[in-house]
Amino acid sequence: MTQGQRAALAFGELHGTAPQGVWSAPGRVNLIGEHTDYNDGFVLPFALPHRTAVAASPRGDGKLAVSTLGDDGVLRHAAPVAVADLEPGRVTGWAAYPAGVAWALRDLGVTGGADLVIAGDVPAGAGLSSSHALECAVALALLGLAGVPEDRPEIARRVQRAENDFVGAPTGLLDQTASLLCTEAHVLFLDVRSGEAEQVPFDAAASGLEVLVVDTRAHHSNTDGGYASRRAGCERAAALLGVPALRDVEFDRLDQALARLPEDLRPLVRHVVTEDERVLRAVDALRAGALADLGPLLTASHESLRDDYRVSVPELDVAVGSALAEGALGARMVGGGFGGSAIALVPVERHDAVVRRVLAAYAERDWATPRTFPAVPSAGAGREH
């Protein structure tokens, strides 16, 4: 049963009628390009097959009523709230995500009430963008109920506003855009500043490879202060360098730029500038069909995130190190950091050995058993029925 079918069934049981429609959006893996989005840089994500679905119908009292279906099959309900009364701080907890989307869409003419029932299988807290999958699905549902035409880049900006200003997580545009624009069998090469996007074919299996995801079970959250402090540091460095964003620091002149900055900002800038360069090199490798060349770029990205950006944690480092020791061509943490997931580019014949090595390393340390699965580029958000 798909997540859309689960949501629709739960909606019918709760409300006694079928929903007017069902919309869903995927989580994402960012192949490379971490913490570059809010620096106007380049990213290279693809959508996961894991999705969050929203079954929805309008209601006549102007209120937003949201229920979510847990893995245990139990529906949990948030108190209905008038869409007209929504303001930051008005709704907290998990319900803030759908409420924030409704708030961000109001000036597009989306002001009516709605009944929403949510079901999904994007792992929460795993750095795979479960919150944005939820928000993008809700946005499409509310726009669909209101009959407002979809403008996917604008929807991404509205979801970002909901996340930044309503929920309180200072995220960039990567996750929303990936969920909304990614297509099956491709990675999305996105220039965040211009919005220019290219669907680049990505078929790891044809090269005898797979992208293995390791959900470390070390919970991650972008509302924690570490993410915000990194972003603030990047903004301060850009101001000191006299550029609109760190994307404007030229890779070939990085050393000169670093020499103009205080010691504490240099590692942040070094990561962002070199990470943008790694994205461009990764795209070149994909266009040339040289997928194995991605491996060293992934590993260099992790080292930069660990040593310069300082957003890794032992669980991520062990996952990466174990995968590399067992034959992965490259590996890195993904997402905002401080927990979440890692990915490894693994020859298919090494899959079992890599998984065993990672699980054994976690067992030796008495850590929670990580979840592993191969990630296949999948379809982006849309209406199911």
C-alpha positions in Angstrom: 0.0 0.0 0.0 1.4 3.4 -1.0 1.5 6.3 1.5 -1.2 8.0 -0.5 -3.4 5.0 -0.2 -2.8 4.9 3.6 -3.6 8.6 3.9 -6.8 8.2 1.8 -8.0 5.2 3.8 -7.3 7.0 7.1 -9.1 10.1 5.9 -12.2 8.0 5.0 -12.2 6.3 8.4 -11.9 9.6 10.2 -14.3 11.7 8.1 -16.7 9.2 6.7 -16.0 10.2 3.1 -13.2 10.0 0.5 -10.8 13.0 0.3 -11.1 15.4 -2.6 -7.5 14.6 -3.5 -4.2 13.1 -2.4 -0.9 14.8 -3.0 2.6 13.5 -2.0 6.2 14.6 -2.0 9.5 12.7 -1.5 12.4 13.0 0.8 15.8 13.6 -0.8 19.4 12.6 -0.8 21.8 15.3 -1.7 24.5 13.6 -3.7 26.9 16.5 -3.1 26.7 20.2 -2.3 26.1 20.6 1.4 25.6 24.0 3.1 26.0 25.7 -0.2 22.3 26.4 -0.9 22.0 29.3 1.6 25.3 30.7 0.2 23.7 31.0 -3.3 25.8 28.0 -4.6 25.3 24.7 -6.4 23.6 21.5 -5.2 23.0 18.1 -6.7 20.1 16.2 -5.0 17.8 13.5 -6.1 14.4 12.4 -4.8 14.0 9.2 -2.7 11.2 6.7 -3.2 10.1 7.4 0.4 7.2 9.9 0.4 4.9 11.9 2.6 1.2 12.0 1.4 -1.6 14.3 2.3 -5.2 13.4 1.8 -7.3 16.6 1.8 -10.7 18.1 1.4 -11.9 21.7 2.0 -14.0 22.7 5.0 -16.3 25.6 5.3 -15.3 27.1 8.7 -11.9 28.5 7.6 -10.0 26.2 10.0 -7.1 23.9 9.3 -7.5 20.5 10.9 -4.5 18.2 10.6 -4.1 14.5 11.6 -1.1 12.3 11.1 -1.0 8.6 10.8 1.8 7.0 12.8 3.8 3.9 11.9 1.7 2.2 14.6 -1.5 2.9 12.6 -2.7 5.4 15.2 -4.0 8.8 14.1 -2.8 11.8 16.1 -4.7 15.1 15.8 -3.7 18.7 16.2 -6.2 21.2 17.5 -8.0 22.9 14.5 -6.8 26.5 14.0 -8.3 29.3 11.9 -6.2 29.9 8.9 -6.8 33.7 9.2 -5.3 33.6 12.8 -2.1 31.8 11.9 1.0 33.6 13.0 4.5 32.5 14.0 4.4 31.0 17.5 0.7 30.3 17.3 1.3 26.5 16.6 4.2 24.5 17.9 5.4 20.9 17.6 4.8 18.8 14.5 1.7 20.7 13.6 3.8 23.8 13.0 5.0 22.5 9.7 1.6 22.2 7.9 0.3 25.3 9.7 3.4 27.3 8.6 2.7 26.3 5.0 -0.9 27.5 5.2 0.3 30.8 6.7 2.9 31.2 3.9 0.3 30.6 1.2 -2.3 33.1 2.5 -1.3 36.0 0.3 -1.5 33.8 -2.8 -5.3 33.5 -2.1 -5.2 30.3 -0.3 -7.3 31.2 2.7 -9.9 28.5 3.0 -10.0 25.8 5.7 -9.1 22.2 5.0 -9.1 18.7 6.6 -5.7 17.1 6.1 -4.6 13.5 6.9 -0.9 12.8 6.6 0.9 9.5 6.1 4.6 9.0 5.2 7.6 6.8 5.4 10.4 9.4 5.0 12.6 8.7 8.1 12.2 11.6 10.5 15.4 13.2 11.9 17.5 11.3 9.4 18.7 14.3 7.4 16.6 13.1 4.4 14.3 16.1 4.4 11.2 14.6 6.1 10.0 18.0 7.1 10.2 19.4 3.6 8.5 16.4 2.1 5.6 17.1 4.5 5.5 20.8 3.8 5.7 20.4 0.0 2.9 17.8 0.0 0.8 20.2 2.2 1.5 23.1 -0.1 0.4 21.2 -3.2 -2.7 20.0 -1.4 -3.8 23.4 -0.3 -3.1 25.0 -3.7 -5.0 22.2 -5.3 -8.0 22.6 -3.1 -8.0 26.3 -3.7 -7.6 25.9 -7.5 -4.5 28.1 -7.5 -2.1 27.2 -10.4 1.3 25.7 -9.3 4.5 27.6 -9.7 7.0 25.1 -8.4 9.9 27.6 -7.8 7.5 29.9 -6.0 6.1 27.1 -3.9 9.7 26.2 -2.9 10.2 29.8 -1.7 6.9 29.8 0.2 7.9 26.5 1.9 11.3 28.0 2.8 9.5 31.0 4.4 7.3 28.6 6.4 10.4 26.7 7.6 12.4 29.9 8.3 9.9 32.3 9.8 7.1 30.0 11.2 8.9 26.9 12.3 12.2 28.6 13.1 14.7 26.6 11.1 17.0 28.8 8.9 17.2 26.4 6.0 18.0 27.2 2.4 16.2 26.2 -0.8 17.8 22.9 -1.5 15.3 20.5 0.2 12.1 22.1 -1.0 13.3 22.5 -4.6 14.5 18.9 -4.7 11.2 17.5 -3.4 9.3 19.6 -6.0 11.5 19.4 -9.1 13.4 16.1 -9.0 12.6 13.5 -11.6 13.0 9.8 -11.8 16.5 8.5 -12.8 18.1 11.9 -12.6 19.9 14.2 -10.2 18.9 17.9 -10.1 21.8 20.2 -10.8 20.5 23.4 -9.3 22.1 26.9 -9.3 20.4 28.2 -6.2 21.0 31.9 -7.1 19.6 31.9 -10.6 17.1 29.1 -10.1 18.5 27.4 -13.3 18.0 23.7 -13.0 19.2 20.8 -15.1 18.1 17.2 -14.9 21.3 15.2 -15.2 20.8 11.4 -15.9 22.0 9.3 -13.0 21.9 5.5 -13.4 24.4 4.1 -10.9 23.2 0.5 -11.5 24.4 0.7 -15.1 27.9 1.3 -13.8 27.6 -1.5 -11.3 27.2 0.9 -8.4 24.6 2.0 -5.9 24.2 4.8 -3.5 23.8 3.3 -0.1 22.1 5.3 2.6 23.1 4.8 6.3 20.5 6.3 8.6 22.7 6.5 11.8 19.6 7.0 14.1 21.5 9.9 15.6 18.7 12.4 15.6 19.3 15.6 13.6 17.3 18.9 13.7 17.8 22.1 11.7 16.1 24.1 14.5 19.1 23.5 16.8 21.6 26.4 17.2 24.6 24.8 15.4 23.0 25.1 11.9 22.0 28.8 12.5 25.5 29.7 13.8 27.1 28.3 10.7 24.8 30.2 8.4 25.4 33.4 10.4 29.1 32.9 10.1 28.9 32.6 6.3 26.8 35.7 6.1 29.4 37.6 8.2 32.3 36.3 6.1 30.5 37.4 2.9 30.0 40.9 4.3 33.6 41.2 5.3 34.7 40.1 1.8 32.3 42.5 0.2 30.5 39.9 -1.8 26.7 39.1 -1.9 27.3 35.5 -0.9 30.2 33.1 -0.6 29.2 31.7 -4.0 31.0 34.8 -5.3 34.4 33.8 -3.8 36.4 32.4 -6.7 37.9 28.9 -6.1 41.2 30.0 -7.7 41.5 32.9 -5.4 40.4 31.2 -2.2 43.7 31.6 -0.4 43.6 35.4 -0.9 40.1 35.6 0.4 40.9 33.5 3.5 43.8 35.8 4.3 41.4 38.7 4.7 39.2 36.9 7.2 39.4 36.3 11.0 40.6 32.8 11.9 37.2 31.6 13.1 35.5 32.2 9.7 38.2 30.8 7.4 37.1 27.1 7.7 33.5 28.0 6.9 34.5 29.8 3.8 36.9 27.1 2.7 34.2 24.5 2.9 31.6 26.4 1.0 33.9 27.4 -1.8 35.5 24.0 -2.2 32.1 22.3 -2.0 30.8 24.4 -4.8 33.8 23.3 -6.9 33.1 19.6 -6.0 29.5 19.9 -7.2 30.7 21.3 -10.6 33.3 18.4 -10.9 30.6 15.9 -10.0 28.3 17.2 -12.7 31.2 16.9 -15.2 31.8 13.3 -14.1 28.1 12.4 -14.6 28.0 14.0 -18.0 31.1 12.0 -19.0 29.6 8.8 -17.7 32.5 8.5 -15.2 30.4 7.7 -12.1 33.3 6.1 -10.3 35.0 9.5 -10.3 32.3 10.7 -7.8 33.9 8.6 -5.1 36.8 10.8 -4.1 34.6 13.9 -4.4 32.1 12.5 -1.9 34.9 11.6 0.6 36.5 15.0 0.2 33.1 16.6 0.9 32.8 14.6 4.2 36.3 15.6 5.3 35.5 19.2 4.6 32.2 19.0 6.5 33.9 17.2 9.4 37.0 19.3 9.7 36.1 22.8 8.3 32.4 23.1 8.8 32.4 20.9 11.9 28.9 19.5 11.5 29.7 15.8 11.6 29.3 13.5 14.7 31.1 10.2 15.6 28.2 8.1 14.2 28.5 9.7 10.8 32.3 9.4 10.8 32.2 5.8 11.7 29.6 5.1 9.0 31.8 6.8 6.4 35.0 5.2 7.6 33.5 1.7 7.8 32.1 2.0 4.3 35.4 3.1 2.8 37.3 0.4 4.6 35.1 -2.2 3.1 35.4 -1.0 -0.5 33.1 1.9 -1.0 34.5 4.3 -3.7 33.5 7.3 -1.6 31.2 8.3 1.3 30.0 11.3 3.1 27.5 12.7 5.6 24.4 14.3 4.1 22.0 17.0 5.3 22.5 19.7 7.9 24.7 17.5 10.1 24.9 16.9 13.9 23.3 13.5 13.2 21.2 12.1 10.4 22.5 10.0 7.5 25.5 9.2 5.4 25.7 7.9 1.9 28.3 5.7 0.3 29.0 5.0 -3.4 29.3 1.2 -3.4 30.0 -1.4 -6.0 26.9 -3.6 -6.1 28.9 -6.7 -5.3 30.3 -5.0 -2.1 26.8 -4.1 -0.8 26.5 -6.9 1.8 30.1 -6.6 3.0 29.8 -2.8 3.5 26.5 -3.2 5.4 28.0 -5.9 7.6 31.0 -3.7 8.3 28.9 -0.7 9.3 26.6 -2.7 11.5 29.5 -4.4 13.2 31.2 -1.0 13.9 28.0 0.3 15.5 27.5 -2.9 17.6 31.1 -2.6 18.9 30.2 0.8 20.2 26.8 -0.2 21.6 25.1 2.4 19.3 21.6 1.9 18.0 21.5 -0.3 14.9 21.5 2.0 11.8 19.0 1.6 9.0 20.5 1.0 5.5 19.0 1.0 2.1 20.0 1.7 -1.5 18.7 5.0 -2.8 17.3 5.2 -6.3 16.5 8.5 -7.9 12.7 8.8 -7.9 9.9 11.0 -9.0 9.2 14.4 -7.4 6.1 15.8 -5.8 2.7 15.6 -7.4 -1.0 14.7 -7.2 -1.7 11.0 -6.8 -5.5 11.1 -7.2 
